[in-house]
Amino acid sequence: MSRKSRSLLAQVDALIHGSRARAYGPVKKNWGRTVAIFGAITGRKLSVREALLLMVAAKLAREFNRPKRDNIRDAIGYLVLYDEVKGGAK
């Protein structure tokens, strides 16, 4: 793995387990609220995992429009959270 890739993964880890975790709280609780609000607005019920995949899709769509490292970093972060929510390694 390149140094640039290791740096990107370190940034993702620092964000989702550091500043963002402190700002937004536990992922299941925060995303549980998000899907509840989405459901109230649309009448559709998403799981937390589906909401996280939707965010990955949004980041990839932005990347196709205008490539930016931030899009990739955030997409990776949402995939890590997805894995954690489904019971993957922490």
HELIX and SHEET records of a PDB file:
HELIX    1   1 ARG A    3  ALA A   14  1                                  12    
HELIX    2   2 LEU A   15  SER A   19  3                                   5    
HELIX    3   3 ARG A   20  TYR A   24  1                                   5    
HELIX    4   4 VAL A   27  THR A   42  1                                  16    
HELIX    5   5 VAL A   48  ASN A   65  1                                  18    
HELIX    6   6 ARG A   69  VAL A   85  1                                  17    
END                                                                             
